[in-house]
Every structure is written in C-alpha cells, then in structure tokens.
Amino acid sequence: MAASEKDMASGSVTARLIDLISRLPVNAQEVLLKKLEEKTGIYKRKHPRKPYVSEVDFSAGDQAYKELIQDISPSGLFIETRAPLAVGQEITLLLSFPDQERPMKILGEVVRATDEGIGVRFKHPSPIIEEVLANLVDQI
C-alpha cells in the first residue's frame, strides 16, 4: 500500500472512530476514554486517585463555591461542579481533613473540565501539605 493510501485509510478509521464515539452517551465516552488511557499509558497520572467524598470550598477569580470532592490523590482531586471554569484557570482550595484542626489553603490549576466537574492539580503544595495529602490518601 502506498503512503497516500495508508494516510487515507488511517483518516477513514479516525473519522469512523470519531463518529462512533460522538454517538455514545457522555458516561460511555468517559469509560472508553479511561480504558484507552489505561491501555496506552499516554495520560497516566502520577498518583492514582481514590474515591473521597467531602465538601470543599474554593474560589476562582472573585467567585466563591462550595462543592463536593469525588476523588483525591496526593497531586490533585476531582470536584463535582457546574461552575464555568476553564482548563488552565487557577483556583484556591480550602480543604478540611479529619485529622487536621484547621482547613488547609492550597493553590490548584484546572487540568480537566467536563459536564460533571473539574480535575484539579495542586500547585506547589508545601512539604507539610504534601505529607498530609499522602497520609490521607494512604488511609482511604
């Protein structure tokens, strides 16, 4: 097969995949995406996230929110929210943990935005906060 024929065949496969995927419900698309990410290892997380339901206060710009965390890892979390936040946007989180007397303030960056919520990566947490997060995730 000539190079141009391979390119056309590849484009046809890609087009068919996009068409099939776009017809799936959003939750089925997310399942498929996770399976593809696991299989290819392209978007492998530094730390796996664990289910963790807890309230979180956060702010973005001049807006404040109170939402629910769905899962957490030492390097980030997923917040269930309908807030119109964009990938790359910085947010300030106020996290409360069972073994901590006071909430911890952590800077984060939105790294994923879906209809269900936002994936947040912690930005420059202090060594103390990193240790608290690691201990929390280990206990889950």
Biotite code that builds the C-alpha atoms (Angstrom):
import biotite.structure as struc

atoms = struc.array([
    struc.Atom([0.000, 0.000, 0.000], chain_id="A", res_id=1, res_name="MET", atom_name="CA", element="C"),
    struc.Atom([1.393, 3.416, -0.963], chain_id="A", res_id=2, res_name="ALA", atom_name="CA", element="C"),
    struc.Atom([1.929, 6.105, 1.687], chain_id="A", res_id=3, res_name="ALA", atom_name="CA", element="C"),
    struc.Atom([-1.037, 8.182, 0.471], chain_id="A", res_id=4, res_name="SER", atom_name="CA", element="C"),
    struc.Atom([-3.304, 5.117, 0.605], chain_id="A", res_id=5, res_name="GLU", atom_name="CA", element="C"),
    struc.Atom([-2.187, 4.446, 4.180], chain_id="A", res_id=6, res_name="LYS", atom_name="CA", element="C"),
    struc.Atom([-2.922, 8.070, 5.103], chain_id="A", res_id=7, res_name="ASP", atom_name="CA", element="C"),
    struc.Atom([-6.406, 7.834, 3.551], chain_id="A", res_id=8, res_name="MET", atom_name="CA", element="C"),
    struc.Atom([-7.114, 4.527, 5.332], chain_id="A", res_id=9, res_name="ALA", atom_name="CA", element="C"),
    struc.Atom([-5.905, 5.976, 8.621], chain_id="A", res_id=10, res_name="SER", atom_name="CA", element="C"),
    struc.Atom([-8.073, 9.069, 8.121], chain_id="A", res_id=11, res_name="GLY", atom_name="CA", element="C"),
    struc.Atom([-11.062, 6.868, 7.362], chain_id="A", res_id=12, res_name="SER", atom_name="CA", element="C"),
    struc.Atom([-10.540, 4.839, 10.540], chain_id="A", res_id=13, res_name="VAL", atom_name="CA", element="C"),
    struc.Atom([-10.150, 8.026, 12.585], chain_id="A", res_id=14, res_name="THR", atom_name="CA", element="C"),
    struc.Atom([-13.300, 9.521, 11.071], chain_id="A", res_id=15, res_name="ALA", atom_name="CA", element="C"),
    struc.Atom([-15.268, 6.348, 11.802], chain_id="A", res_id=16, res_name="ARG", atom_name="CA", element="C"),
    struc.Atom([-13.979, 6.257, 15.387], chain_id="A", res_id=17, res_name="LEU", atom_name="CA", element="C"),
    struc.Atom([-14.928, 9.892, 15.953], chain_id="A", res_id=18, res_name="ILE", atom_name="CA", element="C"),
    struc.Atom([-18.389, 9.264, 14.519], chain_id="A", res_id=19, res_name="ASP", atom_name="CA", element="C"),
    struc.Atom([-18.967, 6.189, 16.702], chain_id="A", res_id=20, res_name="LEU", atom_name="CA", element="C"),
    struc.Atom([-17.650, 7.855, 19.849], chain_id="A", res_id=21, res_name="ILE", atom_name="CA", element="C"),
    struc.Atom([-19.706, 11.007, 19.308], chain_id="A", res_id=22, res_name="SER", atom_name="CA", element="C"),
    struc.Atom([-22.860, 8.855, 19.236], chain_id="A", res_id=23, res_name="ARG", atom_name="CA", element="C"),
    struc.Atom([-22.135, 7.355, 22.677], chain_id="A", res_id=24, res_name="LEU", atom_name="CA", element="C"),
    struc.Atom([-23.616, 8.882, 25.837], chain_id="A", res_id=25, res_name="PRO", atom_name="CA", element="C"),
    struc.Atom([-21.136, 11.033, 27.790], chain_id="A", res_id=26, res_name="VAL", atom_name="CA", element="C"),
    struc.Atom([-20.697, 8.450, 30.569], chain_id="A", res_id=27, res_name="ASN", atom_name="CA", element="C"),
    struc.Atom([-19.885, 5.743, 27.985], chain_id="A", res_id=28, res_name="ALA", atom_name="CA", element="C"),
    struc.Atom([-17.379, 8.118, 26.349], chain_id="A", res_id=29, res_name="GLN", atom_name="CA", element="C"),
    struc.Atom([-15.690, 8.636, 29.727], chain_id="A", res_id=30, res_name="GLU", atom_name="CA", element="C"),
    struc.Atom([-15.475, 4.874, 30.329], chain_id="A", res_id=31, res_name="VAL", atom_name="CA", element="C"),
    struc.Atom([-13.974, 4.385, 26.878], chain_id="A", res_id=32, res_name="LEU", atom_name="CA", element="C"),
    struc.Atom([-11.531, 7.251, 27.438], chain_id="A", res_id=33, res_name="LEU", atom_name="CA", element="C"),
    struc.Atom([-10.350, 5.769, 30.746], chain_id="A", res_id=34, res_name="LYS", atom_name="CA", element="C"),
    struc.Atom([-9.847, 2.361, 29.139], chain_id="A", res_id=35, res_name="LYS", atom_name="CA", element="C"),
    struc.Atom([-7.872, 3.879, 26.262], chain_id="A", res_id=36, res_name="LEU", atom_name="CA", element="C"),
    struc.Atom([-5.743, 5.925, 28.653], chain_id="A", res_id=37, res_name="GLU", atom_name="CA", element="C"),
    struc.Atom([-5.024, 2.827, 30.743], chain_id="A", res_id=38, res_name="GLU", atom_name="CA", element="C"),
    struc.Atom([-4.200, 0.745, 27.666], chain_id="A", res_id=39, res_name="LYS", atom_name="CA", element="C"),
    struc.Atom([-1.925, 3.330, 26.047], chain_id="A", res_id=40, res_name="THR", atom_name="CA", element="C"),
    struc.Atom([-0.482, 4.900, 29.193], chain_id="A", res_id=41, res_name="GLY", atom_name="CA", element="C"),
    struc.Atom([-0.477, 8.253, 27.396], chain_id="A", res_id=42, res_name="ILE", atom_name="CA", element="C"),
    struc.Atom([-2.197, 10.213, 30.162], chain_id="A", res_id=43, res_name="TYR", atom_name="CA", element="C"),
    struc.Atom([-1.038, 8.190, 33.123], chain_id="A", res_id=44, res_name="LYS", atom_name="CA", element="C"),
    struc.Atom([-1.452, 10.050, 36.388], chain_id="A", res_id=45, res_name="ARG", atom_name="CA", element="C"),
    struc.Atom([1.496, 10.472, 38.708], chain_id="A", res_id=46, res_name="LYS", atom_name="CA", element="C"),
    struc.Atom([-0.699, 9.164, 41.552], chain_id="A", res_id=47, res_name="HIS", atom_name="CA", element="C"),
    struc.Atom([-3.918, 7.158, 41.237], chain_id="A", res_id=48, res_name="PRO", atom_name="CA", element="C"),
    struc.Atom([-6.975, 8.878, 42.656], chain_id="A", res_id=49, res_name="ARG", atom_name="CA", element="C"),
    struc.Atom([-9.120, 7.267, 45.319], chain_id="A", res_id=50, res_name="LYS", atom_name="CA", element="C"),
    struc.Atom([-12.814, 7.880, 45.972], chain_id="A", res_id=51, res_name="PRO", atom_name="CA", element="C"),
    struc.Atom([-13.214, 10.551, 48.645], chain_id="A", res_id=52, res_name="TYR", atom_name="CA", element="C"),
    struc.Atom([-16.470, 12.416, 49.165], chain_id="A", res_id=53, res_name="VAL", atom_name="CA", element="C"),
    struc.Atom([-16.083, 15.617, 51.134], chain_id="A", res_id=54, res_name="SER", atom_name="CA", element="C"),
    struc.Atom([-17.145, 19.238, 50.897], chain_id="A", res_id=55, res_name="GLU", atom_name="CA", element="C"),
    struc.Atom([-14.630, 21.724, 49.570], chain_id="A", res_id=56, res_name="VAL", atom_name="CA", element="C"),
    struc.Atom([-14.652, 25.495, 49.485], chain_id="A", res_id=57, res_name="ASP", atom_name="CA", element="C"),
    struc.Atom([-12.808, 27.073, 46.590], chain_id="A", res_id=58, res_name="PHE", atom_name="CA", element="C"),
    struc.Atom([-12.565, 30.342, 44.759], chain_id="A", res_id=59, res_name="SER", atom_name="CA", element="C"),
    struc.Atom([-11.768, 31.321, 41.213], chain_id="A", res_id=60, res_name="ALA", atom_name="CA", element="C"),
    struc.Atom([-11.324, 34.984, 40.469], chain_id="A", res_id=61, res_name="GLY", atom_name="CA", element="C"),
    struc.Atom([-13.915, 36.812, 42.553], chain_id="A", res_id=62, res_name="ASP", atom_name="CA", element="C"),
    struc.Atom([-16.342, 33.860, 42.745], chain_id="A", res_id=63, res_name="GLN", atom_name="CA", element="C"),
    struc.Atom([-16.584, 31.513, 45.738], chain_id="A", res_id=64, res_name="ALA", atom_name="CA", element="C"),
    struc.Atom([-18.005, 27.984, 45.597], chain_id="A", res_id=65, res_name="TYR", atom_name="CA", element="C"),
    struc.Atom([-18.879, 25.141, 47.971], chain_id="A", res_id=66, res_name="LYS", atom_name="CA", element="C"),
    struc.Atom([-18.986, 21.780, 46.174], chain_id="A", res_id=67, res_name="GLU", atom_name="CA", element="C"),
    struc.Atom([-18.192, 18.090, 46.654], chain_id="A", res_id=68, res_name="LEU", atom_name="CA", element="C"),
    struc.Atom([-14.905, 16.305, 46.063], chain_id="A", res_id=69, res_name="ILE", atom_name="CA", element="C"),
    struc.Atom([-15.406, 12.982, 44.240], chain_id="A", res_id=70, res_name="GLN", atom_name="CA", element="C"),
    struc.Atom([-11.852, 11.652, 44.409], chain_id="A", res_id=71, res_name="ASP", atom_name="CA", element="C"),
    struc.Atom([-8.398, 12.686, 45.547], chain_id="A", res_id=72, res_name="ILE", atom_name="CA", element="C"),
    struc.Atom([-4.700, 11.855, 45.200], chain_id="A", res_id=73, res_name="SER", atom_name="CA", element="C"),
    struc.Atom([-1.577, 13.440, 46.648], chain_id="A", res_id=74, res_name="PRO", atom_name="CA", element="C"),
    struc.Atom([-1.295, 15.556, 43.485], chain_id="A", res_id=75, res_name="SER", atom_name="CA", element="C"),
    struc.Atom([-4.903, 16.535, 42.752], chain_id="A", res_id=76, res_name="GLY", atom_name="CA", element="C"),
    struc.Atom([-8.631, 15.967, 43.031], chain_id="A", res_id=77, res_name="LEU", atom_name="CA", element="C"),
    struc.Atom([-11.880, 15.978, 41.108], chain_id="A", res_id=78, res_name="PHE", atom_name="CA", element="C"),
    struc.Atom([-14.645, 18.367, 42.161], chain_id="A", res_id=79, res_name="ILE", atom_name="CA", element="C"),
    struc.Atom([-18.251, 17.805, 41.171], chain_id="A", res_id=80, res_name="GLU", atom_name="CA", element="C"),
    struc.Atom([-19.371, 21.244, 39.956], chain_id="A", res_id=81, res_name="THR", atom_name="CA", element="C"),
    struc.Atom([-21.268, 23.066, 37.253], chain_id="A", res_id=82, res_name="ARG", atom_name="CA", element="C"),
    struc.Atom([-19.149, 26.199, 37.746], chain_id="A", res_id=83, res_name="ALA", atom_name="CA", element="C"),
    struc.Atom([-17.947, 27.589, 34.409], chain_id="A", res_id=84, res_name="PRO", atom_name="CA", element="C"),
    struc.Atom([-14.229, 27.032, 34.932], chain_id="A", res_id=85, res_name="LEU", atom_name="CA", element="C"),
    struc.Atom([-11.687, 26.611, 32.156], chain_id="A", res_id=86, res_name="ALA", atom_name="CA", element="C"),
    struc.Atom([-8.632, 24.410, 31.798], chain_id="A", res_id=87, res_name="VAL", atom_name="CA", element="C"),
    struc.Atom([-5.606, 26.381, 32.950], chain_id="A", res_id=88, res_name="GLY", atom_name="CA", element="C"),
    struc.Atom([-7.587, 28.501, 35.411], chain_id="A", res_id=89, res_name="GLN", atom_name="CA", element="C"),
    struc.Atom([-6.089, 28.854, 38.885], chain_id="A", res_id=90, res_name="GLU", atom_name="CA", element="C"),
    struc.Atom([-8.286, 28.224, 41.898], chain_id="A", res_id=91, res_name="ILE", atom_name="CA", element="C"),
    struc.Atom([-7.718, 28.465, 45.627], chain_id="A", res_id=92, res_name="THR", atom_name="CA", element="C"),
    struc.Atom([-8.944, 25.483, 47.627], chain_id="A", res_id=93, res_name="LEU", atom_name="CA", element="C"),
    struc.Atom([-9.759, 25.387, 51.317], chain_id="A", res_id=94, res_name="LEU", atom_name="CA", element="C"),
    struc.Atom([-9.540, 21.706, 52.285], chain_id="A", res_id=95, res_name="LEU", atom_name="CA", element="C"),
    struc.Atom([-10.604, 20.231, 55.621], chain_id="A", res_id=96, res_name="SER", atom_name="CA", element="C"),
    struc.Atom([-9.283, 16.842, 56.676], chain_id="A", res_id=97, res_name="PHE", atom_name="CA", element="C"),
    struc.Atom([-10.378, 14.655, 59.609], chain_id="A", res_id=98, res_name="PRO", atom_name="CA", element="C"),
    struc.Atom([-7.010, 14.723, 61.399], chain_id="A", res_id=99, res_name="ASP", atom_name="CA", element="C"),
    struc.Atom([-6.349, 18.438, 60.880], chain_id="A", res_id=100, res_name="GLN", atom_name="CA", element="C"),
    struc.Atom([-7.616, 21.125, 63.255], chain_id="A", res_id=101, res_name="GLU", atom_name="CA", element="C"),
    struc.Atom([-7.850, 23.843, 60.606], chain_id="A", res_id=102, res_name="ARG", atom_name="CA", element="C"),
    struc.Atom([-8.573, 23.797, 56.892], chain_id="A", res_id=103, res_name="PRO", atom_name="CA", element="C"),
    struc.Atom([-5.572, 23.990, 54.572], chain_id="A", res_id=104, res_name="MET", atom_name="CA", element="C"),
    struc.Atom([-5.334, 26.531, 51.786], chain_id="A", res_id=105, res_name="LYS", atom_name="CA", element="C"),
    struc.Atom([-3.946, 25.047, 48.565], chain_id="A", res_id=106, res_name="ILE", atom_name="CA", element="C"),
    struc.Atom([-3.472, 26.631, 45.163], chain_id="A", res_id=107, res_name="LEU", atom_name="CA", element="C"),
    struc.Atom([-4.685, 24.487, 42.260], chain_id="A", res_id=108, res_name="GLY", atom_name="CA", element="C"),
    struc.Atom([-4.977, 24.544, 38.492], chain_id="A", res_id=109, res_name="GLU", atom_name="CA", element="C"),
    struc.Atom([-7.917, 23.207, 36.497], chain_id="A", res_id=110, res_name="VAL", atom_name="CA", element="C"),
    struc.Atom([-6.462, 20.498, 34.244], chain_id="A", res_id=111, res_name="VAL", atom_name="CA", element="C"),
    struc.Atom([-9.738, 18.969, 33.061], chain_id="A", res_id=112, res_name="ARG", atom_name="CA", element="C"),
    struc.Atom([-13.261, 20.372, 32.718], chain_id="A", res_id=113, res_name="ALA", atom_name="CA", element="C"),
    struc.Atom([-16.293, 18.191, 31.976], chain_id="A", res_id=114, res_name="THR", atom_name="CA", element="C"),
    struc.Atom([-20.054, 18.453, 32.344], chain_id="A", res_id=115, res_name="ASP", atom_name="CA", element="C"),
    struc.Atom([-19.687, 16.670, 35.693], chain_id="A", res_id=116, res_name="GLU", atom_name="CA", element="C"),
    struc.Atom([-16.922, 18.792, 37.176], chain_id="A", res_id=117, res_name="GLY", atom_name="CA", element="C"),
    struc.Atom([-13.254, 19.735, 37.168], chain_id="A", res_id=118, res_name="ILE", atom_name="CA", element="C"),
    struc.Atom([-9.974, 17.904, 37.618], chain_id="A", res_id=119, res_name="GLY", atom_name="CA", element="C"),
    struc.Atom([-7.577, 19.992, 39.676], chain_id="A", res_id=120, res_name="VAL", atom_name="CA", element="C"),
    struc.Atom([-3.816, 19.583, 40.053], chain_id="A", res_id=121, res_name="ARG", atom_name="CA", element="C"),
    struc.Atom([-2.317, 21.027, 43.229], chain_id="A", res_id=122, res_name="PHE", atom_name="CA", element="C"),
    struc.Atom([0.244, 23.745, 42.506], chain_id="A", res_id=123, res_name="LYS", atom_name="CA", element="C"),
    struc.Atom([3.345, 23.998, 44.668], chain_id="A", res_id=124, res_name="HIS", atom_name="CA", element="C"),
    struc.Atom([1.990, 22.490, 47.892], chain_id="A", res_id=125, res_name="PRO", atom_name="CA", element="C"),
    struc.Atom([4.292, 22.814, 50.884], chain_id="A", res_id=126, res_name="SER", atom_name="CA", element="C"),
    struc.Atom([6.057, 19.666, 52.141], chain_id="A", res_id=127, res_name="PRO", atom_name="CA", element="C"),
    struc.Atom([3.662, 19.613, 55.126], chain_id="A", res_id=128, res_name="ILE", atom_name="CA", element="C"),
    struc.Atom([0.594, 19.713, 52.857], chain_id="A", res_id=129, res_name="ILE", atom_name="CA", element="C"),
    struc.Atom([2.120, 17.045, 50.602], chain_id="A", res_id=130, res_name="GLU", atom_name="CA", element="C"),
    struc.Atom([2.608, 14.804, 53.637], chain_id="A", res_id=131, res_name="GLU", atom_name="CA", element="C"),
    struc.Atom([-0.956, 15.373, 54.898], chain_id="A", res_id=132, res_name="VAL", atom_name="CA", element="C"),
    struc.Atom([-2.361, 14.594, 51.447], chain_id="A", res_id=133, res_name="LEU", atom_name="CA", element="C"),
    struc.Atom([-0.230, 11.455, 51.077], chain_id="A", res_id=134, res_name="ALA", atom_name="CA", element="C"),
    struc.Atom([-1.270, 10.240, 54.538], chain_id="A", res_id=135, res_name="ASN", atom_name="CA", element="C"),
    struc.Atom([-4.947, 10.913, 53.813], chain_id="A", res_id=136, res_name="LEU", atom_name="CA", element="C"),
    struc.Atom([-4.848, 9.023, 50.510], chain_id="A", res_id=137, res_name="VAL", atom_name="CA", element="C"),
    struc.Atom([-2.971, 6.116, 52.151], chain_id="A", res_id=138, res_name="ASP", atom_name="CA", element="C"),
    struc.Atom([-5.727, 5.840, 54.796], chain_id="A", res_id=139, res_name="GLN", atom_name="CA", element="C"),
    struc.Atom([-8.553, 5.743, 52.244], chain_id="A", res_id=140, res_name="ILE", atom_name="CA", element="C"),
])
